[in-house]
Amino acid sequence: MSDLPEFTIKVDQNPYLPAGGREMHAVVTVEATGATGATGTAGASPGMPGSGAAEAAEIIIIDTSGSMSYSGKMAAAKRAAKAALNVLRDGVHFAVVAGANQPRMIYPMGERLVQVSDRTRHDAQQAVARLDAAGGTAIGSWLRLADRLFDAHRDAVRHAILLTDGKNQHESDEELDSALAKCAGSFVCDARGVGTDWEVAELRKIASALLGTFLDVPDPKDLERDFLEMTKTAMGKEVADVMLRVWTPQHARLMFVKQMIPTVEDLSAKRIASGPQTGDYPIGAWGTEDREYHLRIDVDPGDVGRQMRAAWVKLVVPGSGSDPAEQVLASGNVLAEWTDDEAKSTRINGRVAHHTGQSELADAIQEGLEARRSGDEETATARLGRAVALAKKVGNDQISGLLDRVVDVVDEESGTVRLKSNVSKADEMSLDTRSVRTVRTRQGGTGEHPAGG
C-alpha cells in the first residue's frame, strides 16, 4: 500500500467543559493528498492509462424499463453511458448492465467484467446504442448482479453508477432492503433519478447504504455531464474501503458520528465493533479530497483541572491479498478538560456551530416537505421557515434559492414564510434531494465564538 495518498486528520473543538459538563463536540477533518489517479488520469483520453493508478472496477447500470422511452430519457441515457465509457482508464475492469424486471448484461456477455481497451470500449458503446426500453423496475436485483460481478475484484476500487426514472415497483421493500444489506461494503454506488417519477426516499436509502451520492436530474439532457463527472471522480479514487475508527474510554459514550462535508450523512448506525470500546465507520473510497465529520461524545464529569482523551480517531484500511496487514493512515485526538473559567467553557467552536446548523437545516427541509405532502400546512410552514433562517445563517445560497421556489419569504432572519400554492414536482424533488448538500464554513472559519453570539 505504499502508493496510497497521504492522509491527515485535523480536530476542531473547544476542549473546555464547565464543572459537571458532559457533552463534547468535535469536527474531524480528513484530508487525502497526492493520489496518482486524480492527477491526469481521470478523464484522460482513451489509451492513456494513468501511471501508478489504482486497480479499479466500474459498472454502469441503466434503467431500461418501459417508462424510459418517454421524454427523451433513453436516448439521453445512451449518450451519458457512452460518455462515461470514454473516460474510463485503459485497464479498468468494467461492465454495462440493463435494469428492468430482471437485470441483463449488455456488455460483456456473461456475468463478468472485462478490461477497458480501445476495442472493448468501442464494442461496449455499440452495445449501449442498441438498448431499448421495456419492462419494469426491480432495483434490488440490479444491485445483486453488480455485487456478483465485483466479487472477483475485491482488491480494486469498486464503483457503480445507477440510473433510474421510476419507483421500485416490481419488488417489495423487503427485497430491496435485503439486497442493500447484501451489497453494503461491496461497492460504492452513486444513484441518479431522471425525470420526476422516481422516489427521493428510495434513492436516498440506496446511496446511504452504499456510501454514494444521489441526485435529481430533472432534464435528461443533463445526464451526459453528470455521468462524466461521476466517472471522472471514480477514476480519481486510489484507496477503497476506508474506515473511520473511533475509540472512547470506559467512562465515555459516542453519541453520534455524522459526515458533514460534502453531504450530511449520519453514520452512527453503520458502526462495526472492532475492539474493546472501539468501533469502525465505513467511509468508502478516497482520492485527493477532504471530508468533515461531526462527533459527539458524552463523558462522565471530572474534577476542575482534569484533562482526558475523550476519543481517539484513526483512519484504517484493511489488508489485501498481497498485503494482509491492516494499515493506519492517520490519527487524531478529541480532548476534554474541565474548567471553572466561564469564558473558556462557553465558547463554541466555529466549525461545530456551522455543522450543527447544517444538520438541522437538512432535517427541517425533509420534515417540512413531508408535512406539506401530508397536508399539515402548519408544520410545513414552521419547518420550512426554520430552514429559510438556517440556510441564511450557514450561507447555503443554493438551498436558499431552492426554498424560494417552495415558499414566499416574508422575513428571512426570523424564518417567517408562506407556503406557495403551486409548486412543481421537480422543484420539490430538487429541494428534498439537495437538502443534505452542505457548504463549508465561510473563509474556512475555524474560530470560536461565545455561546449565543
N, C-alpha and C positions, 0 to 999 in steps of 0.2 A: 504493500500500500504506500510505497514511497512517493508516488506521483499524485497523491491526494492534494487538494487545495490546503492552504494554511488557514486554520480556524482559530478564531479568538472569541472569548466571552467577556463582555463588559456588564457590570451590575450597577444599575442606578437605583438608589434608595435613600431614605433618611433612616439611619440605623438607630436613632434615639427613640425610646419609648418612655412614657411617663411612668411613675411609680404605679404598679398594678397593671400596666399596659400589657396586652397580649397580641394584638394584631399587627403583623409586619407585612408590608407590601414591597415588592421589588420588580423592576423591569430588567430582564436579561436580554441583552442584545448579542446575537450570534452573527458573526461575520466570517465569510469564506472568501479568500483572495487567491489569485494565481491559478485558477482552473484552466488547464490547457484547452479543454473542449470549448471554452467560451471565448477564446481569442482567435478568430479567423477560421474556425471550423464550422460552427453552427451557421447554416445559411450559406455555406460555401458552394461554389459551383460543383455540379456533378463531376465525379472523377478526381476530386481534390480532397482526399481524406485528411483529417486533422492529425498532425503528428502527436503521438502520445495520447490521443483522445481515449476516453474510457470506452470499454465494451458497452454497447447499447442494444436494446431491443425495443422496437416500436410497432404498435398495432393500431390501425385506423379502422374504426367501427362506424359504418354509415347506416343509418336508419333507411331501409328501403320499403317501409310499409306503404300501403296504398295512398295515404294522405300526402306523401312526399311528391306525388305527381302534380300537385296544385301549386300555384303562385310561384312557379319557377324554382321550387326548392330542390328538386332532384338535379336539375342542370347546375345549379349553384354548388351543390354538394360534390358533384363530379369535378368541377373546376377547383374546388377547395382541396379535395383529396389529391388531385394531380399536382397542385402547387406544393402540398406538403411532401409528396414523394420527391419533388425536385430538390428539396433542401435536406434530405436525409444524407448523412455521410456515407461514402463508399465503405462497405464492410459491416455496416449496421444490419442486424437481423430484423426482418420486418414481415408484415402480412397485412392484407386488407380483407375485412370481414363485412358482409352484408347482414343487417339485422332485420328480422321480421318475426313471424310466429316462432321460427327457429333460426339460428344463425347459419350462415353459409359462407364457406371460403370462396373469396373472389380471386385472390392471388396470395400465395401459390395454390395449386390444387393439392388437397390432402392437408391434414392437420399438422402443419409445421411452419417454421419461419425460414426464410432464405436471406442470403446476404445481398445488400444493395450493390449493384454494378450497373453499368450503362444498359446492359441487356435486361436485367431484371426490373430496373426502373421503367424502361420502355414497355416491357410486357405487362407490368402492373398497371401502368396508365392506360394501356389498350383495354385491359380487363375492366377497369373503372369506367371507361367510356361506354361499355356495353350494359351497365347497370340499368335496371328498370324498377319501377315501384309497384309492389303488390303484397298483400298480406297484412298482418297485424303487428303488434308491438309486445315483445317479451324480453325486456332488457336484462333480467337476471340470467337468462340462457346465453345472451351475448357475452356477458362478463365471464360466465363459467368457461366458455370456449377460449376467451383470452387467457384465462388462468391456466388452462391446459397447454396452450401454445407457449406461454412463458416458462413452463415447467423445466424445459431443457436449458434455460438460460438464467439460472438463479444468481450467477455471479455478475450479470450485466445490470446496467441501469435500465429498469423496465418501465415503460410508459405507454399509455393508451390514450387515444382521443375517441370520445364517444359523442356522436351527433344524433339527436332525436328531434322529432317535431310533434310528438304526441304523448299521451298518458300511457302508462304501462298497463294496458287493458287486458292483455292476453296471458297474464299470470297473476297469482294472488300476491298481496303484500308480503305474506309469509314466504313465498317463493323468492321474491326479490331480497328480503332480509336474509334468508338463508344463503343466497348467492353472495351477498355482500360480506357476510361473515366468513365464507369460504375464501373470498378474494382478498380480504383485508391483509395487508402486509405482503401480498404477492406482487402488486404493481401499483404505480400511481396512475390515476385516471383523471383527465380534465374533461368535463362534460359541458356540452353546449346544447341549448334549446333554440331551434329556429322557428320563427313564426310566434303564434300566441296560443297554441292549443296544447302545450305541454304544462306540467305542474312544477312550479318553483320548488315546493317542498320535496318533491321526488328527486330532482337533480341535486338539491342541497344535501339530501341524505346520501346520495351516491358519492358526491365529491367529498363529503366529510369522512365517510367510511374508507375511501381510497386515497385520502390525503392529497386530493387535487383541487382544482378550481372549477367553478361553474359560472356560466354567464348566459345572458339572453342575447340572441341575435335576431331582432325583430325583422330586419330586412335581409333576405337571402343573399343579396349581392355583397354583403359584408363578410360572408363566410370565408372567402378566399384569404382575405387579410388576416382574419382571426386564426385560421389553420396555419398560416405561415408563422405567425407569432408563437403559437403553441409549439410548433415543431422546432423552430429555431431555439426556443427556450429549452426544450427537451434535449436537443443536441449539445447544449452547453452544460448539462449535468455531468459531474465527474464521480460522484460517490452516491451509492444507493443505501437505503435502509439506515439512515442516521437516527440515533436515539438521543433524547434529552433525558439524562439520568439525574434524579434528584434524591439526595439523602437528607433526612431530617433526624435530629437527636430524639432520644426517647421521650422527652417531655415537650415535643412539638408535633403539630399536625399540619400536613399540607392540605389546605382547603380547596385550592384550585390551581390549575395551570392552563393559561389561555394564550394561544397565539394571537398577537395584536397587529403585527405588520407582516405581510401585506394585507391580511384579512383577519377578521375576528373568527376564531375557531376554538371552542372550549375542548381541550384535550384531556380533561380530568378523567373521563370515563374510559379512556384508552390506556390507562395505567397498566403496566405489566410488572408484577413483583419481580425484582432481580436480586434481592438480598435483604438482610436484616435492615428494616427501616429505609429501604431503597426501592424506588420504582422507576421504570423506563417509560418514556412517552415517545412514540414514533413520530418523527418529523420529516420523513420522506427523503427524496433525493436532492442533492445540492450541487450547484456550480458556484460561479462567482456571484455572490449575493449576500444580503443581510436580512435577517428577520428579528422580530422582537416578541418577547413572551412576558406575560404578567403573572407573577406568582404571589399567592397569599399564604402565609404561614402563621398559624396561631401557636404561641409559645406560652408555657407556664410562667407567670410573673417571677422576676428575680429582684434581688435587693438593689437599691440605688448604687450605681457604680459597677455593677456586674456586667461583664461582656460575654457573649456567646456566639457561636456559629449557628444561626437558625436554619441554614440549609447549605448543602454543598452540591453545586450543579456541575455536571460533566457532559461532554459530547462524546458519544461512543458509537463505533461501527463494529458490527460483528465480523468474525473471521470469514474467510472464503476458502474454497478448496485448496488454493495454492498457499494461503497463509491463514491457518485456522485460529490464530490468536486474535482475540478481541483487541481493539485499539482505542485508547482515549485520545481524542483530538484536542481538547481544551477543557479548562475548568475555571470555576469562579465561586466566590462565597457570598452568601447573604448573611449579614451580621445583625446583631441586636445588642443594644446597650441601654440600661435603664438610667434615667437621669431625673433630678428634681429641677432642672433648668427648663422652665416652660417654653422659653424661646426656641430651644432645640427640639423639644418633643412635639411641638405643634406645627412645625414646618412640614409641608407636603412636597415631596419630590415632583418636579415638573412633569417628567415622563409618566409617573404613576397617575397623576391627576389627569393628564391628557388621555391616557388609555382607559381610565375609568369612565371618562366621558364618552369615548368611542364605543365601549362595550354597552353602555346604557343607551346610546343612540341606536345601535343595531336592534336592541330589544324593543325600544319604543316604536320604531318603524314597523317591525314584524307584528307586534301586538296591536298597533293601530290599524294596520291593513287587515288583520284578521277580524278585528271588531267591525270594521267597515263592511267587510264581506258578509258578516253575520247580521248586519242591520243595527248594531249597537252604536248609534251615532255619537252618544255622549262620550263613551270610552274612546272611540276613534278620534274624536276631536281633541280630547285631552292628551292622548298618547302621541298623536301626530304633531300637536302643538309643542309638546315637550321635545320632540325630535327636531323641530324647527329651531328652538332655542339652543339645543345641544350642537346641532350642525354649525351654527354660527360660532359657538364657544370654541369648538375644536378646529374650526377653519376648514370644514369639509365642504368646499364650494360645489362639488359635483352633486352631493346629496341635497344641498340647499336648492339647487336647480331642479332636481327631480321632485322634491317636495312641493315646489311651486306649481307643478302640474297636477297635484292632487289636492292641495288646499290653497285657499286665499289667505295670505298672511296679513293680519291686522297689526300685530306688533311682534317683531322678530325677537326682541330682547326677552319679553315675557312669555313668548310662545303662544300668543293669542291668535287663533286661526278659525276659519270657517271651512267646512268640507265643500269641495266643488261638487256640483250635482252631476256633471258629465265628465267622466274620466275614462280615457281609452284604456283598454286592457293592456296594451303594450306599455303605456306609461306606468301603470300599477305594477306590472311584472318587472319593469326595469328598476323601480324603486325597491321592490322586495329583493330582487336578485343582488343589487349593488349595495344593500344596506350594510353588508359585512365588509365592504371595501373601505379601508381606512387610509388616513393621511398621517404623515409624520409630524412631529412637533414642529412648530414654526422655528426656523433657523436652527433646527435640530435641538430645540430647547431642552436642556437637561437640568436647569436650575431648580431651586426650591422657592416656595413662597409660603407665607403664613396661611394656616387653615382658614378657609372662608374668604381669602383675599383674591 
